[in-house]
Amino acid sequence: MLYVEILGSLPGMARDEVKAMLELGGGKIVDQDYLFLRVDAGEDAFPFLDRLGLAHEYGKLVVEADSIGELLEKARGVEWPIKGTFKVDTETMANCGHDVLDLPRKLGAVIHAQGFRVNLSKPDTIVRVYCGERLYAGIRLRFFDPKDFESRKAHHRPFFRPISLHPRISRALVNLTKARNEILDPFVGAGGILMEAGLIGLKVYGVDIKPEMVEGAETNLRHYGIENYELKIGDATRLKELFPEKRFEAIATDPPYGTSATLAGRRRDELYRKALRSMYNVLKDGGRLAIAFPADFDGEAEGQKAGFRPVGKYYQRVHKSLDRWFYVFEKV
Ligand SMILES: C[S@@+](CC[C@H](N)C(=O)[O-])C[C@H]1O[C@@H](n2cnc3c(N)ncnc32)[C@H](O)[C@@H]1O
């Protein structure tokens, strides 16, 4: 059994991102306790879980219990799969219903009694304890360092435009499409979504109506070491003309919201409707589209009108004057 700790900012989207990765890697979410997901999956799922954007970490679940006494008793009865030294680290979630103040010390003593040495400053292994409605203890296998995503935020890129999604959200959009090999972003902008897709090994295709954006996206992709890309100057509402033979496995995109000159003179809602139809036409059957729309546009209804089946939607309030929905659609 594995666990995944998801981030609290977009929990529904984070959970579905894990679900999508498990559908690719084999496995399923069996339980959720606030931000803690209990996951039934084997090692084959690791390369897909390694792609996650909206997760804090994942690991191997070792014991779970309804009380501290039970947790400690179970902990005495298992062989802890620890390499080198260890440290117990407790995550007290907002729904924690147990007094865990003394738990790291007590659990540390149980594990120490099995012959493992504690190292609080530089442990080789982190034993994670989660307190929610129940209690869980496991071994951290992968921590998603926020610094890694932060280093790709818009202002760190050589080509800067203040219009990009947070890299973690871009990564999640890519994952929600369940792309295995390739992805298209027809409103590529500075290339933020394609950077995240390229870094997990997908071939990336991008389109933008502005030549300087295509050039900028290329600069950014190359800066982050992504070489398997194809970028075109063109119109997202006429994708079939740009790619006459090609049908894409997946599309993830963040169209302009109409707050600046990025609409290139079009009426916003009409641009969205035409782009939805255009994307539908170049997507493979069963392929997925992940897309953001401002909240005053009924993306779900318009996606259905274009022929898509909605498979997920997630709300995000960005600031006072911008709230949006992320949608995931499937071509049926
Ligand atoms: C919000 S930005 C995309 C941001 C991008 N997802 C990122 O993370 O960097 C929208 C982009 O759509 C482009 N655009 C506007 N109308 C377009 C159209 N009809 N076809 C293609 N691109 C268009 C704009 O030039 C702009 O670069």
PDBQT file of the ligand as one rigid body, heavy atoms in Angstrom, charges set to zero:
ROOT
HETATM    1  C1  LIG A 401      -2.832  33.350 -21.382  1.00  0.00    +0.000 C 
HETATM    2  S1  LIG A 401      -1.697  33.264 -22.666  1.00  0.00    +0.000 S 
HETATM    3  C2  LIG A 401      -1.144  31.644 -22.497  1.00  0.00    +0.000 C 
HETATM    4  C3  LIG A 401      -0.243  31.425 -21.319  1.00  0.00    +0.000 C 
HETATM    5  C4  LIG A 401       0.455  30.089 -21.365  1.00  0.00    +0.000 C 
HETATM    6  N1  LIG A 401      -0.494  29.010 -21.107  1.00  0.00    +0.000 N 
HETATM    7  C5  LIG A 401       1.607  30.020 -20.404  1.00  0.00    +0.000 C 
HETATM    8  O1  LIG A 401       1.498  29.299 -19.411  1.00  0.00    +0.000 OA
HETATM    9  O2  LIG A 401       2.614  30.697 -20.622  1.00  0.00    +0.000 OA
HETATM   10  C6  LIG A 401      -2.671  33.240 -24.121  1.00  0.00    +0.000 C 
HETATM   11  C7  LIG A 401      -1.928  33.305 -25.427  1.00  0.00    +0.000 C 
HETATM   12  O3  LIG A 401      -2.886  33.087 -26.475  1.00  0.00    +0.000 OA
HETATM   13  C8  LIG A 401      -2.458  33.807 -27.627  1.00  0.00    +0.000 C 
HETATM   14  N2  LIG A 401      -3.600  33.940 -28.543  1.00  0.00    +0.000 N 
HETATM   15  C9  LIG A 401      -4.625  34.820 -28.537  1.00  0.00    +0.000 A 
HETATM   16  N3  LIG A 401      -5.503  34.552 -29.520  1.00  0.00    +0.000 NA
HETATM   17  C10 LIG A 401      -5.034  33.460 -30.182  1.00  0.00    +0.000 A 
HETATM   18  C11 LIG A 401      -5.500  32.666 -31.271  1.00  0.00    +0.000 A 
HETATM   19  N4  LIG A 401      -6.628  32.944 -31.903  1.00  0.00    +0.000 N 
HETATM   20  N5  LIG A 401      -4.763  31.599 -31.641  1.00  0.00    +0.000 NA
HETATM   21  C12 LIG A 401      -3.603  31.278 -31.019  1.00  0.00    +0.000 A 
HETATM   22  N6  LIG A 401      -3.118  31.994 -29.993  1.00  0.00    +0.000 NA
HETATM   23  C13 LIG A 401      -3.812  33.060 -29.560  1.00  0.00    +0.000 A 
HETATM   24  C14 LIG A 401      -1.909  35.102 -27.089  1.00  0.00    +0.000 C 
HETATM   25  O4  LIG A 401      -0.997  35.664 -28.003  1.00  0.00    +0.000 OA
HETATM   26  C15 LIG A 401      -1.262  34.638 -25.766  1.00  0.00    +0.000 C 
HETATM   27  O5  LIG A 401       0.101  34.418 -25.949  1.00  0.00    +0.000 OA
ENDROOT
TORSDOF 0
